[in-house]
Amino acid sequence: MKIKNALKQKSKLFVFSLLIVYWRPIISTILMENLIYSGSDFTFSPNITQTYKLEVISDEDGFKDYNEVTVIVNENFIKSVVPNPGTDFIDVQYMISQSISAYLSIVNISNADTNNYILDSTGGILNINISSYSQGLYSISLVCDGEVKDSELLVIN
């Protein structure tokens, strides 16, 4: 039985349909297994990147299967875009950790018109006047040190 990962990085919530989850930190040469959950559904919000050992037991025949999943926490992300849909102004709340440079890129999906906004490299809220933007669907991307870290969709009416 293969385990399918259902990870939603953006919201930092991770959902697994499984029975048992172990946290396996490796300290020097000592391997410790700590049971952190037993049941059918598991949701958690990790603060650091870690590897988890998953044990799944089949309800039909009791067959056990194991897999390791590394949950990578994205420390640079867009927390919210409000209001969405927007008409005149939007507030984009973002979080940035350990980046030298960062900007928001707003791209009109239909014609690729792009507007960039330089950000404070620690995080915060950016108020953007969108009254001159044409109606349509836009992609807002958070770019840190030249790499896209997160994206959200914006509807402008």
N, C-alpha and C positions, 0 to 999 in steps of 0.2 A: 504494500500500500504506500503510495507516494503522498507526501504532505504538501498541500498547496499553501503558500504564504499569502495572507490577506493583509497587506501592510498599507496603511495610508500615512505616508511620511508627513505630509503637509500638516495634518492636525495633530501629529505626534501621538496618535492612538493606534494601537496595533491589536488586531483581533485574530485569535487562532481558535479553530474548532479542534480541540484535542483533549486528552485526558490528563496528562502529567507534564509539567514543565520543570526543568532543573536549571539552576544557574551554575555555570562551571567556571569559576575563576581559576586561573593557573598561577600559583605563587611559587616561584622558584621551581622545584620539582614536585611540589605537593599538589595533588588534584583533589579538590573538594566538590562534592555534589550536594546541593541544598535544594530540597523540594520547596518550590514556591507556590505551586497550585496543583490541585487535583479536581477535575470536574469536566464538563462538556464544553464550556465556553470560557474564554479568558481574555480580558482587556487590561492593558496597562499602558502607562506613559513613562518610559524610561528617560532618565536625565543624561545618561552616558551610553556610549556604544558598548554593547556586550554581546557575547555569544550564549545562546540558550540551547540546551539539549531537549528535544521534544520526543516524548514517548507516546505513541498512539496505540490503543488497544481496540481491535475490532469487536463490535458488539455481536457479530454473527458467529465467529469461530474462536475469539480470544487471541488471535494472532497479534503479536507485538511488532511494531516497526519503530525505528529511531531515525532522527535526523537532527542536524545542528543548524540553527538559524542565527545569523549575525544581524542584529538590529542596529543599524547605523542612524544615529541621531543627527538630524540636520540642525545645526546651530544658527543658520542664517535662513530666515523665512519671513513670509508675509503673514502677519497675524490676522489682519482684517482689511476689507475695503468697504467703506460705508459712505453714503448709501449706495446700494447696488440693486437695481439700476440707478444711475445718477443723471442729473440734468445740468447743474451749475458748478457745484464743488463736490469733491470727494476727499475723504481722509483715508490715507493708507498707513496703517500701523505695521511696523516692521521690526524685526529683531536681527541684529548683526553681532557676531562674535569673532574676534581675531581676524578682521579683514583690514587691509590697508586702504582700499578704495571700494566704493559701492555706489550704485545708481539704480534708479527704477527706469525701465524702458516700457513705454506704453505704445503698443502697435495696433493700428486699425487692421483687423483681420481681412477685410475686403480689398484694401488698396495698399497695404504695407506702409502707410504713413507712420512715422515714428517720432516720438518725443521722449527725450531723456531728462531725468532729474537727478542731480548729484545729491547724495545722502550723507548725513552725519554717520560716521563709521561705528557708532555704538548702538544705534537703534533709536526709535522714536516714532513720531507721527508726522507725515507730510500732507499738507493741505494743498490740493491741486485744483486750479480753476479749469473746468472742462467745458465751459459754456461755448467756446469757439470750436469744439470738436463736433464733427458731423455725427448724426445718429448711427448706431451700429454696434457691432461686437468688437471688443478690444481685448488684447492680452497684456497684462501687467506682469513684467518679469523683474525679479530682484537679481541684479548682477553684482557679484562680489569678486574682486580681484580678477575680473575678466571672464568669470564662469557663472552661468545661470544657476542659481540656487533654488529658486521657487518661482511659480507663476500662478496667477489668478485670472479669471475672466471677468470683464466689466461690460455691462450693457449701458449704453448711453441713449437716452430718449430725447 
